[in-house]
Amino acid sequence: MEQAPDPQDEGKMMDKSIGQMKDSYRTIDEKLKLRGEDPLYLLIGKVLLRVLLIIVMIALSPFLVIGLIFAFIAAL
């Protein structure tokens, strides 16, 4: 017999996941921050990487929304 997961545990896991995601984003954002002492090639690279990451996030967003919908359906 399978026992239903505790809602508090799920909330803690969700908070932990969100915290890790925020930390990862902050790390990437800090590395891609434009600084005055950066050479031109590094500035161009940072801008291109930032644009690429934005495109990837936009491309993944429909899949995340679909995944959330399925998760809510499964939870009901």
Secondary structure as UniProt FT lines:
FT   HELIX           7..31
FT   TURN            36..37
FT   HELIX           40..75
//
